């Protein structure tokens, strides 16, 4: 009579499948967290550049790059650069999430003639 030697292997297969699904889920969550963090940082750098340009034009009081620095600090991001010329402001912030670090940039100023 023929006897199966696969007895008990379904439990191991279930553990393997559940493990793979958990690892995939964690990777998806990590990627989603990175996307949300970068999106939030992009919004902050956009506002910082707009405020810096508005300061250069005289619509807001103060100094352009100090405004950009305040936006970065309030969002717990690092101001990498703030370049101003004429009525244009270019702002770069460093964003870090998990083991990933990147830069987000924005430019604001009046439209070209």
C-alpha positions in Angstrom: 0.0 0.0 0.0 1.2 3.5 -0.9 1.7 6.0 2.0 2.1 9.7 1.6 5.4 11.2 2.9 4.0 14.8 2.7 2.3 14.6 6.1 2.5 17.9 8.0 3.9 19.9 5.1 0.8 22.1 4.8 1.6 23.8 8.1 5.0 24.8 6.9 3.6 26.0 3.6 1.0 28.1 5.5 3.8 29.7 7.6 5.8 30.5 4.5 2.9 32.1 2.7 1.9 34.2 5.8 5.5 35.3 6.2 5.8 36.4 2.6 2.5 38.3 2.8 3.6 40.1 6.0 6.9 41.1 4.5 5.2 42.4 1.4 2.7 44.3 3.6 5.5 46.0 5.6 7.2 47.0 2.4 4.0 48.6 1.0 3.5 50.4 4.3 7.0 51.7 4.3 6.7 52.9 0.7 3.4 54.6 1.5 4.9 56.4 4.5 7.8 57.6 2.3 5.4 59.0 -0.3 3.3 60.8 2.3 6.4 62.3 4.0 7.8 63.5 0.6 4.4 64.9 -0.4 4.2 66.8 2.9 7.8 68.1 2.5 7.0 69.3 -1.1 4.0 71.3 0.3 6.3 72.9 2.9 9.0 73.8 0.4 6.3 75.2 -2.0 4.9 77.5 0.7 8.5 78.5 1.8 9.4 79.5 -1.7 6.1 81.5 -2.1 6.6 83.3 1.2 10.2 84.0 0.3 9.2 85.5 -3.1 6.4 87.5 -1.4 8.9 88.9 1.1 11.2 89.9 -1.8 8.3 91.7 -3.5 7.4 93.5 -0.3 4.0 91.8 0.2 5.4 90.2 3.5 7.7 91.9 6.0 11.1 90.5 6.9 13.8 88.6 5.1 13.1 86.0 2.4 15.4 83.2 3.6 14.5 83.7 7.2 10.9 83.0 6.3 12.0 79.8 4.4 14.1 78.8 7.4 11.0 79.2 9.7 8.9 77.0 7.5 11.6 74.3 7.5 12.0 74.4 11.3 8.2 74.3 11.8 8.0 71.2 9.7 11.1 69.7 11.3 13.0 69.7 8.0 16.5 71.0 7.1 16.9 74.0 4.9 19.7 73.1 2.4 19.6 76.3 0.3 17.7 79.5 -0.2 18.7 81.4 -3.3 17.1 84.8 -4.1 17.6 87.0 -7.2 15.4 89.8 -8.3 12.0 88.7 -7.1 12.6 85.0 -7.5 13.3 82.5 -4.7 14.6 79.0 -5.0 14.4 76.9 -1.8 15.7 73.3 -1.2 14.8 71.2 1.8 16.2 67.9 3.0 13.6 65.2 3.9 14.5 62.0 5.8 12.2 59.1 6.3 13.4 55.8 7.6 16.7 55.1 5.8 15.9 57.3 2.9 17.1 60.9 2.5 16.1 63.2 -0.4 15.8 66.8 -1.5 12.6 68.7 -2.4 12.9 71.9 -4.3 10.6 74.8 -5.2 10.9 78.0 -7.2 8.6 81.0 -6.9 8.4 84.5 -8.3 6.6 86.5 -10.9 5.8 85.0 -14.2 8.1 85.9 -17.2 7.0 88.8 -19.3 
